[in-house]
Amino acid sequence: MADVLWPLDTGRRAVFLGSTNHGDTLDTAGMLFVNRLSWAHVLKACARSMAIDLLQLRDEPEIDTLEGRRDPQGTIA
């Protein structure tokens, strides 16, 4: 899909998300999380693209979860 959308690329701030093909035995929320496609990952990508500090949008436990320092169960998933 990125190849098709490449003409719309806005430069360094463009972000493309896609599956990393992990988590075939997980539920939907778990599969989205391990493939970095959960709502929180999309929000993080949008914040990065718009140059917004993620701390303005989410709290520290959620950011820690996105960075792999905390279990997603109960925080994001």
The first five atom37 places (N, CA, C, CB, O) and aatype in JSON, in Angstrom:
{
  "aatype": [12, 0, 3, 19, 10, 17, 14, 10, 3, 16, 7, 1, 1, 0, 19, 13, 10, 7, 15, 16, 2, 8, 7, 3, 16, 10, 3, 16, 0, 7, 12, 10, 13, 19, 2, 1, 10, 15, 17, 0, 8, 19, 10, 11, 0, 4, 0, 1, 15, 12, 0, 9, 3, 10, 10, 5, 10, 1, 3, 6, 14, 6, 9, 3, 16, 10, 6, 7, 1, 1, 3, 14, 5, 7, 16, 9, 0],
  "atom_mask": [
    [1, 1, 1, 1, 1],
    [1, 1, 1, 1, 1],
    [1, 1, 1, 1, 1],
    [1, 1, 1, 1, 1],
    [1, 1, 1, 1, 1],
    [1, 1, 1, 1, 1],
    [1, 1, 1, 1, 1],
    [1, 1, 1, 1, 1],
    [1, 1, 1, 1, 1],
    [1, 1, 1, 1, 1],
    [1, 1, 1, 0, 1],
    [1, 1, 1, 1, 1],
    [1, 1, 1, 1, 1],
    [1, 1, 1, 1, 1],
    [1, 1, 1, 1, 1],
    [1, 1, 1, 1, 1],
    [1, 1, 1, 1, 1],
    [1, 1, 1, 0, 1],
    [1, 1, 1, 1, 1],
    [1, 1, 1, 1, 1],
    [1, 1, 1, 1, 1],
    [1, 1, 1, 1, 1],
    [1, 1, 1, 0, 1],
    [1, 1, 1, 1, 1],
    [1, 1, 1, 1, 1],
    [1, 1, 1, 1, 1],
    [1, 1, 1, 1, 1],
    [1, 1, 1, 1, 1],
    [1, 1, 1, 1, 1],
    [1, 1, 1, 0, 1],
    [1, 1, 1, 1, 1],
    [1, 1, 1, 1, 1],
    [1, 1, 1, 1, 1],
    [1, 1, 1, 1, 1],
    [1, 1, 1, 1, 1],
    [1, 1, 1, 1, 1],
    [1, 1, 1, 1, 1],
    [1, 1, 1, 1, 1],
    [1, 1, 1, 1, 1],
    [1, 1, 1, 1, 1],
    [1, 1, 1, 1, 1],
    [1, 1, 1, 1, 1],
    [1, 1, 1, 1, 1],
    [1, 1, 1, 1, 1],
    [1, 1, 1, 1, 1],
    [1, 1, 1, 1, 1],
    [1, 1, 1, 1, 1],
    [1, 1, 1, 1, 1],
    [1, 1, 1, 1, 1],
    [1, 1, 1, 1, 1],
    [1, 1, 1, 1, 1],
    [1, 1, 1, 1, 1],
    [1, 1, 1, 1, 1],
    [1, 1, 1, 1, 1],
    [1, 1, 1, 1, 1],
    [1, 1, 1, 1, 1],
    [1, 1, 1, 1, 1],
    [1, 1, 1, 1, 1],
    [1, 1, 1, 1, 1],
    [1, 1, 1, 1, 1],
    [1, 1, 1, 1, 1],
    [1, 1, 1, 1, 1],
    [1, 1, 1, 1, 1],
    [1, 1, 1, 1, 1],
    [1, 1, 1, 1, 1],
    [1, 1, 1, 1, 1],
    [1, 1, 1, 1, 1],
    [1, 1, 1, 0, 1],
    [1, 1, 1, 1, 1],
    [1, 1, 1, 1, 1],
    [1, 1, 1, 1, 1],
    [1, 1, 1, 1, 1],
    [1, 1, 1, 1, 1],
    [1, 1, 1, 0, 1],
    [1, 1, 1, 1, 1],
    [1, 1, 1, 1, 1],
    [1, 1, 1, 1, 1]
  ],
  "atom_positions": [
    [[0.81, -1.19, 0.0], [0.0, 0.0, 0.0], [0.86, 1.26, 0.0], [-0.93, -0.01, 1.19], [0.5, 2.27, -0.6]],
    [[2.01, 1.19, 0.68], [2.88, 2.36, 0.74], [3.34, 2.77, -0.66], [4.1, 2.07, 1.62], [3.46, 3.96, -0.94]],
    [[3.58, 1.79, -1.54], [3.99, 2.12, -2.9], [2.91, 2.9, -3.64], [4.33, 0.85, -3.67], [3.21, 3.82, -4.4]],
    [[1.66, 2.52, -3.42], [0.54, 3.2, -4.07], [0.4, 4.62, -3.54], [-0.77, 2.42, -3.87], [0.09, 5.55, -4.28]],
    [[0.62, 4.78, -2.24], [0.43, 6.08, -1.61], [1.67, 6.96, -1.65], [0.01, 5.89, -0.19], [1.62, 8.12, -1.22]],
    [[2.78, 6.44, -2.15], [4.03, 7.18, -2.14], [3.91, 8.58, -2.74], [5.07, 6.41, -2.88], [4.53, 9.5, -2.2]],
    [[3.15, 8.78, -3.83], [3.04, 10.15, -4.36], [2.42, 11.13, -3.35], [2.2, 10.14, -5.62], [2.61, 12.34, -3.48]],
    [[1.7, 10.62, -2.36], [1.12, 11.49, -1.34], [2.06, 11.72, -0.17], [-0.19, 10.9, -0.83], [1.73, 12.46, 0.76]],
    [[3.22, 11.1, -0.21], [4.2, 11.21, 0.87], [4.51, 12.67, 1.15], [5.49, 10.44, 0.51], [4.8, 13.44, 0.24]],
    [[4.43, 13.02, 2.43], [4.68, 14.41, 2.82], [6.09, 14.6, 3.35], [3.68, 14.83, 3.87], [6.38, 15.6, 4.01]],
    [[6.97, 13.66, 3.07], [8.36, 13.8, 3.5], [8.65, 13.06, 4.79], [0.0, 0.0, 0.0], [8.11, 11.99, 5.04]],
    [[9.5, 13.63, 5.6], [9.95, 12.97, 6.83], [8.82, 12.68, 7.8], [10.98, 13.82, 7.51], [8.96, 11.78, 8.64]],
    [[7.73, 13.41, 7.72], [6.65, 13.23, 8.68], [5.65, 12.16, 8.25], [5.94, 14.53, 8.9], [4.72, 11.86, 8.99]],
    [[5.81, 11.6, 7.07], [4.92, 10.55, 6.6], [5.13, 9.29, 7.42], [5.15, 10.26, 5.1], [6.26, 8.93, 7.76]],
    [[4.03, 8.61, 7.75], [4.1, 7.4, 8.56], [3.27, 6.33, 7.88], [3.59, 7.66, 10.02], [2.13, 6.57, 7.47]],
    [[3.84, 5.14, 7.75], [3.12, 4.0, 7.2], [3.08, 2.9, 8.25], [3.79, 3.5, 5.88], [4.11, 2.57, 8.84]],
    [[1.92, 2.34, 8.49], [1.76, 1.26, 9.46], [1.41, -0.02, 8.71], [0.67, 1.6, 10.51], [0.72, 0.02, 7.68]],
    [[1.87, -1.15, 9.22], [1.56, -2.41, 8.58], [1.85, -3.58, 9.49], [0.0, 0.0, 0.0], [2.59, -3.45, 10.46]],
    [[1.28, -4.7, 9.2], [1.43, -5.91, 10.01], [2.85, -6.43, 9.97], [0.46, -6.99, 9.55], [3.52, -6.37, 8.93]],
    [[3.32, -6.93, 11.11], [4.64, -7.56, 11.19], [4.5, -9.08, 11.23], [5.41, -7.06, 12.42], [5.49, -9.79, 11.44]],
    [[3.28, -9.58, 11.04], [2.99, -11.01, 10.95], [3.34, -11.77, 12.24], [3.74, -11.61, 9.79], [4.0, -12.81, 12.19]],
    [[2.9, -11.25, 13.38], [3.1, -11.9, 14.67], [1.75, -12.16, 15.33], [4.01, -11.04, 15.58], [0.76, -11.49, 15.03]],
    [[1.72, -13.13, 16.22], [0.57, -13.33, 17.09], [-0.58, -14.11, 16.52], [0.0, 0.0, 0.0], [-1.74, -13.72, 16.7]],
    [[-0.31, -15.2, 15.84], [-1.39, -15.94, 15.18], [-2.35, -16.64, 16.14], [-0.81, -16.95, 14.26], [-3.42, -17.08, 15.71]],
    [[-2.01, -16.76, 17.42], [-2.92, -17.43, 18.37], [-3.54, -16.45, 19.35], [-2.19, -18.51, 19.14], [-4.19, -16.87, 20.31]],
    [[-3.36, -15.18, 19.15], [-3.89, -14.17, 20.06], [-5.28, -13.73, 19.64], [-2.96, -12.96, 20.11], [-5.72, -13.98, 18.52]],
    [[-5.98, -13.07, 20.57], [-7.26, -12.47, 20.22], [-7.0, -11.22, 19.37], [-8.09, -12.12, 21.51], [-5.85, -10.86, 19.13]],
    [[-8.04, -10.57, 18.93], [-7.89, -9.43, 18.03], [-7.07, -8.31, 18.65], [-9.26, -8.9, 17.62], [-6.16, -7.78, 18.02]],
    [[-7.38, -7.94, 19.89], [-6.65, -6.85, 20.54], [-5.17, -7.2, 20.7], [-7.26, -6.54, 21.92], [-4.3, -6.36, 20.48]],
    [[-4.89, -8.44, 21.08], [-3.51, -8.88, 21.24], [-2.76, -8.89, 19.93], [0.0, 0.0, 0.0], [-1.59, -8.5, 19.87]],
    [[-3.43, -9.34, 18.87], [-2.78, -9.38, 17.56], [-2.49, -7.96, 17.05], [-3.66, -10.13, 16.55], [-1.44, -7.72, 16.46]],
    [[-3.43, -7.04, 17.26], [-3.18, -5.66, 16.86], [-2.01, -5.08, 17.64], [-4.44, -4.81, 17.08], [-1.19, -4.35, 17.08]],
    [[-1.92, -5.4, 18.94], [-0.84, -4.85, 19.75], [0.53, -5.37, 19.31], [-1.07, -5.18, 21.21], [1.44, -4.58, 19.1]],
    [[0.68, -6.68, 19.17], [2.0, -7.22, 18.81], [2.43, -6.82, 17.4], [2.0, -8.74, 18.94], [3.63, -6.82, 17.1]],
    [[1.49, -6.5, 16.55], [1.81, -6.03, 15.19], [1.93, -4.51, 15.13], [0.75, -6.52, 14.21], [2.08, -3.93, 14.05]],
    [[1.86, -3.87, 16.29], [1.98, -2.41, 16.4], [0.91, -1.68, 15.58], [3.36, -1.96, 15.94], [1.18, -0.69, 14.9]],
    [[-0.32, -2.22, 15.68], [-1.44, -1.63, 14.96], [-2.62, -1.3, 15.87], [-1.9, -2.56, 13.87], [-3.72, -1.05, 15.38]],
    [[-2.41, -1.31, 17.18], [-3.5, -1.0, 18.11], [-3.85, 0.49, 18.01], [-3.1, -1.36, 19.57], [-3.13, 1.26, 17.37]],
    [[-4.95, 0.87, 18.63], [-5.35, 2.28, 18.61], [-4.23, 3.16, 19.18], [-6.66, 2.49, 19.42], [-4.01, 4.28, 18.73]],
    [[-3.52, 2.64, 20.18], [-2.46, 3.42, 20.81], [-1.26, 3.6, 19.87], [-2.0, 2.75, 22.1], [-0.63, 4.66, 19.85]],
    [[-0.96, 2.57, 19.09], [0.14, 2.68, 18.12], [-0.23, 3.67, 17.01], [0.47, 1.29, 17.52], [0.62, 4.44, 16.55]],
    [[-1.48, 3.64, 16.58], [-1.93, 4.59, 15.55], [-1.86, 6.01, 16.1], [-3.38, 4.26, 15.09], [-1.43, 6.93, 15.39]],
    [[-2.28, 6.2, 17.35], [-2.2, 7.52, 17.98], [-0.75, 7.99, 18.08], [-2.85, 7.49, 19.38], [-0.46, 9.15, 17.81]],
    [[0.14, 7.08, 18.45], [1.57, 7.42, 18.54], [2.12, 7.85, 17.18], [2.37, 6.22, 19.08], [2.86, 8.82, 17.08]],
    [[1.74, 7.12, 16.13], [2.19, 7.46, 14.78], [1.64, 8.82, 14.34], [1.76, 6.37, 13.79], [2.35, 9.61, 13.72]],
    [[0.39, 9.07, 14.67], [-0.21, 10.37, 14.32], [0.48, 11.51, 15.06], [-1.71, 10.38, 14.63], [0.76, 12.56, 14.48]],
    [[0.76, 11.3, 16.34], [1.43, 12.33, 17.14], [2.82, 12.62, 16.56], [1.56, 11.89, 18.62], [3.22, 13.78, 16.44]],
    [[3.53, 11.56, 16.2], [4.86, 11.74, 15.61], [4.77, 12.51, 14.29], [5.54, 10.37, 15.38], [5.56, 13.42, 14.04]],
    [[3.81, 12.15, 13.47], [3.64, 12.78, 12.17], [3.29, 14.26, 12.3], [2.57, 12.06, 11.37], [3.7, 15.08, 11.47]],
    [[2.53, 14.6, 13.34], [2.11, 16.0, 13.54], [3.0, 16.75, 14.51], [0.68, 16.03, 14.04], [2.7, 17.89, 14.87]],
    [[4.12, 16.11, 14.94], [5.08, 16.73, 15.86], [4.43, 17.14, 17.17], [5.73, 17.94, 15.21], [4.7, 18.23, 17.69]],
    [[3.58, 16.27, 17.7], [2.93, 16.5, 18.99], [3.57, 15.57, 20.01], [1.38, 16.27, 18.91], [3.78, 14.39, 19.73]],
    [[3.89, 16.09, 21.18], [4.46, 15.27, 22.24], [3.39, 14.27, 22.71], [4.95, 16.16, 23.44], [2.29, 14.66, 23.07]],
    [[3.73, 12.99, 22.69], [2.77, 11.95, 23.06], [2.27, 12.12, 24.49], [3.41, 10.57, 22.9], [1.16, 11.69, 24.8]],
    [[3.07, 12.73, 25.37], [2.64, 12.97, 26.75], [1.45, 13.93, 26.82], [3.8, 13.54, 27.56], [0.75, 13.96, 27.84]],
    [[1.21, 14.69, 25.78], [0.04, 15.57, 25.75], [-1.24, 14.76, 25.49], [0.2, 16.65, 24.68], [-2.34, 15.22, 25.8]],
    [[-1.08, 13.56, 24.92], [-2.24, 12.77, 24.52], [-2.5, 11.55, 25.4], [-2.07, 12.33, 23.11], [-3.64, 11.14, 25.57]],
    [[-1.44, 10.97, 25.96], [-1.56, 9.75, 26.75], [-0.77, 9.9, 28.04], [-1.06, 8.52, 25.95], [0.09, 10.77, 28.15]],
    [[-1.07, 9.03, 29.02], [-0.33, 9.09, 30.27], [0.89, 8.18, 30.23], [-1.24, 8.7, 31.45], [1.06, 7.4, 29.29]],
    [[1.74, 8.29, 31.24], [3.01, 7.56, 31.25], [2.85, 6.04, 31.21], [3.79, 7.93, 32.47], [3.61, 5.38, 30.5]],
    [[1.89, 5.43, 31.95], [1.76, 3.98, 31.85], [1.45, 3.5, 30.43], [0.67, 3.5, 32.78], [1.95, 2.46, 30.01]],
    [[0.64, 4.24, 29.69], [0.34, 3.86, 28.3], [1.57, 4.02, 27.41], [-0.83, 4.7, 27.75], [1.81, 3.19, 26.54]],
    [[2.32, 5.06, 27.62], [3.55, 5.25, 26.84], [4.56, 4.16, 27.18], [4.16, 6.65, 27.11], [5.21, 3.63, 26.28]],
    [[4.68, 3.82, 28.46], [5.58, 2.73, 28.86], [5.17, 1.42, 28.18], [5.57, 2.55, 30.39], [6.03, 0.64, 27.78]],
    [[3.88, 1.19, 28.06], [3.39, -0.01, 27.39], [3.8, -0.01, 25.92], [1.86, -0.11, 27.52], [4.26, -1.02, 25.4]],
    [[3.62, 1.12, 25.26], [4.0, 1.23, 23.84], [5.49, 1.01, 23.63], [3.6, 2.59, 23.3], [5.9, 0.49, 22.6]],
    [[6.29, 1.41, 24.61], [7.74, 1.27, 24.5], [8.23, -0.09, 24.98], [8.41, 2.37, 25.3], [9.43, -0.35, 24.98]],
    [[7.31, -0.97, 25.39], [7.68, -2.32, 25.81], [8.17, -2.43, 27.24], [0.0, 0.0, 0.0], [8.77, -3.45, 27.6]],
    [[7.93, -1.43, 28.06], [8.37, -1.45, 29.45], [7.27, -1.89, 30.4], [8.87, -0.09, 29.85], [7.49, -1.96, 31.61]],
    [[6.09, -2.19, 29.87], [4.94, -2.54, 30.71], [4.03, -3.49, 29.94], [4.16, -1.27, 31.15], [3.96, -3.44, 28.71]],
    [[3.34, -4.36, 30.67], [2.4, -5.31, 30.09], [1.19, -4.56, 29.54], [1.97, -6.36, 31.13], [0.63, -3.72, 30.24]],
    [[0.77, -4.85, 28.32], [-0.38, -4.12, 27.74], [-1.72, -4.49, 28.37], [-0.44, -4.38, 26.25], [-2.68, -3.73, 28.28]],
    [[-1.8, -5.65, 29.0], [-3.07, -6.09, 29.58], [-3.52, -5.1, 30.67], [-2.95, -7.53, 30.17], [-2.8, -4.88, 31.65]],
    [[-4.67, -4.53, 30.49], [-5.2, -3.58, 31.44], [-4.78, -2.14, 31.18], [0.0, 0.0, 0.0], [-5.36, -1.22, 31.75]],
    [[-3.8, -1.94, 30.33], [-3.34, -0.59, 30.02], [-3.84, -0.17, 28.64], [-1.81, -0.5, 30.08], [-4.44, 0.9, 28.49]],
    [[-3.6, -1.02, 27.65], [-4.0, -0.72, 26.27], [-4.94, -1.77, 25.73], [-2.77, -0.61, 25.37], [-5.99, -1.45, 25.18]],
    [[-4.57, -3.02, 25.87], [-5.37, -4.12, 25.31], [-6.49, -4.52, 26.24], [-4.49, -5.33, 25.03], [-7.26, -5.43, 25.92]]
  ]
}
